[in-house]
Amino acid sequence: MMPMMKLLLFLSMLPAAACAALVERTVAYEQGDATLEGFHVYDDARNGKRPAVLIIHQWTGLTDYEKLRARMLAGMGYNVFAADIYGKGIRPQPPAAGKEAGKYKGDRDLYRARLAAGLEVLRNDERTDPRRIAAIGYCFGGTGVLELARSGAGIAGVVSFHGGLGAGDGHAATKGGVPARILVLHGADDPYVPFSEVEGFWKEMQAAGADWQIITYPNAVHAFTQKMAGDDPSKGAAYDATADRRSWRHMQAFFAAIFGE
């Protein structure tokens, strides 16, 4: 077999993701007086508009973790933007991360403004199909995407990975005010999001008439998708490989449903 024929045969046997030509760029944008710095990635081998995914980071800000997830989604054909809620250069570590996250959880209007700013960057990108946009978030970001849904954002759906479920004072979902479909992926043993909070979210969504579902993973605690959380569940936050795999598959199935794939 000629060398070129061998190469073509080899390429034809590769999975589609392996042939993806991912383009990555840092995007500076504004919200109020703040300069934010997000991460945009897409497959340049794919032409035209496509479904898009907004990613909201966990409590230490936009890190390599969200960028990894963004690349995974872009390799699946989505136009992906990982937003920056905190601001350019603000990437706190514990315990400072708790204080920074608390600033937004305590001011849901500011949080919503930062979420909306990131969403607009993604919505206005030429590759985005505006009818097929979803948002996903991890921990602090899981809380964020639910806040986006509560705000009435006109997107197809949101996925919360081990996020807080409680609404801020005066910011609960309103009847008929949640057009986005909601998927909550929750660790059954998460001490930071107890059953009482799950039950409160359940009642809130029912009263709002939202299209929502919760999937719980046995033995999983907080941060179950994040390897940097360690492997000791007694600390309340730990990586769980099984829950990580299952939750990613559940997200994919949800996307297929809301995007009509």
N, C-alpha and C positions, 0 to 999 in steps of 0.2 A: 504494500500500500504506500502511495506517495506521502511524503511528510505533511503536505497541506491537507490531504484527505484525512490523515490520522488526526490532525488538529481539529478539523471540522467535526469529526466523529466524537472526539473528546468533549468539545464544547456542547454538542447536542445532548450529551449525557448528563451535563451539570444541571442542578436545580436552578430554577429561574432566579432565586435570590443571589446565587453565586455569580451570575452574569450582570447583576445590577451595577449601574454606574452612579454611586451615591455622590451627591453634591452637598457639601456642608458649608454653612456660613454663619457668622455671628451677626446679629441684627440689633442695632441700637434703636430704641424708640422712646417715646415720652408718655408720661401720665402726670398731669399737673406739673409740679416743679421737679419731678423725679426723672432721671435718666435711667432707663431699664436696658438690660442686655440679654436677649434671648438667643436661642439656637435653632436654626432652620436647616432641615435636611430633606432631600427628595431624590428620587431615582430619575436621573437625566435621560435614561434609555426609554422612558415612558413619555409619550406625547399627550398633549392636551390636558384638560381638566380632570381631576380625580378626587375621590373622597379625601378628607383632610382630618387630622387629629391634633388637638391641642393638648400638651402635657403640662401639668402643674406639679411643681417640685415638692419634695418633703421639707422638713423643718430647717435643714441646713442650707437651703437655697438651691439654685440651679447648679448641679454637679455632674461629674462623669456618669453617675447612675442614670439620670434622666437622658443624657446624651446617648447612652447605650440603648435605652428603650426607644429613643427616637430613631436610631439607626435600624433597629429591629423592625419597627413599623414602616419605615421608608422602604426597606427591603421587601416588604409585603405589598408595596405599591401605593402607599399613602403619602400625601403631602403633610409634613409634620413640623410643628413649631413648638418648642419647649419654652414656655414663657418665664419671665423673671418677675416675681412678685416683690422682692425686697429692694431691688435697685442695683445698679452696676457696682461691682466690687464688694457687695454685702453678702458674704457667704459664712455666716457664723457657725461655730462649733459649740456643742454643749459645754456649759449650761447657757451660754449666751443665745443659742438657737431657740431655747424655750421662750426667752424674753421677746425675741424678734417675732416669732410665730404668734405669741400672745398679743402683740400689737395689732395684728390683723384680725385675729379671732375676737378681740375686744372692740374692734371698729369694723363692722361688717360692710358699711358703706365704702370705706377705703378699700377693703378687700375686693368688693365687687367692682370698684373702679379699676383696680389693677388687673383683675381677671378679664374685664371687658376690653381693656387696652391690648392685652395679649391676643384675645380672640379677634380683634379687628385687624391686627397684623396678619394673622392667618387667613381671615376672610378676604382680605384685599389682595392676597397674592394671586397672581395670574393662573397658577396651577390649581387653585382650590375650586371645587364644585360647591357653590354656596348652599346647595340643597342637601349636601352630604358632609356635614361637619360633626365631629364628636369631640368630647374632652375626657381625658383620663387624669387621675391624680393619685398620689401616694401620700398616706398619712396626712400631714398638713394640706397637701394638694388634693387628697381625697375629700377633705372637708370643703376645699375650694370648689371643686367641680359640682358638688351638691349646692353650694351657694350660687353658682352660675345657673343651675337649674331652677332654684327657688326665685332667682331674679327675673325669670321669664325669658331668658336668652333663647333666641330662635335657632336652636341647633337640633340635630337629630337625636342625640343622646349623650349621656355621661356615664362614666365608669369610675367608681370610687374603690381604690384598693386600700384596705385597712385604714380608712379615714374616720374622723370624728363625725357623728351623725346629728348632733344637736344643733338646733337653729339658734341664732342670736336673738336677743330681745327685740321684738318688733319686726323680725325678718323671717318669720315662718312662712311656708308656702301658702298661697291663697287659693281659694276655690277656682279651678279653671286656669290658674296662672302658671302652670308648669308644662309647657309644650314638649320639652325634651323627655325622652324615655330614660329611665334610670336603672342602672345595675349597681348594686352594692356587693362587694366581695369582702367578706368579714371573717376574721379569725374567731372561732367559737369560744376560745379561752382568752380573748383580749381583755386584760384588766383595765385598760385605759378607755375602752368603749364597752361598758357593762350592758347587761341585758336590758336594764331599765332605759338606757339611751336608745337601744335598738327598738324597744317597744314604743318609746316616744316618737321616733322617726316613723315607725309603722303607722301610728295613729295620725301623725301629721300628713303623711302622703295619702292615706285613705280619705281624710277630710278634704284634701285638695283635689281629689279625683285624678291623681297622677298615674301614669303608667310606670310601675316600678316593680323591682324584685330584689330580694336579698338571697345570696348564696353564702352559707357558712361552711368553714372548713374545720373538721374536728382536730383537736389538739394544737391548733395554730394560735399563736398570740399576735401581738402587735408587730408590724413591720415584716410580715412573713415573706414578702417578695425580695427583701433587701439583705444580701449577704453581709453587708457591713454592719448589720445588727448583731452579728455573732450567732452562736448556736446554743445558747443557754436560755431556754424558755422561762426559767425561774425568775429571770430579770424582768419579765413582762414584755420584752421585745426580742424577737429572734427569727432568724431565717428558717423557713420550712420548705424544703425542695418540692415536696408533694403538693403543698398548697400553692406554691409558686407556679408549677406546671399547670395545675388545674385551673387556677384563676386566669392564666393567660389564654387557655383554650376557651374558657367561658367568655372572656372578652372578645375573642375572635368570632365566636358564634353570635354574640350580641351585635357586633359590627355587620356581620353578614345579614342579620335580620333588619337592622335599621337602614343599611345602605342598599338593600335589595341585591346583594351579591350572590 
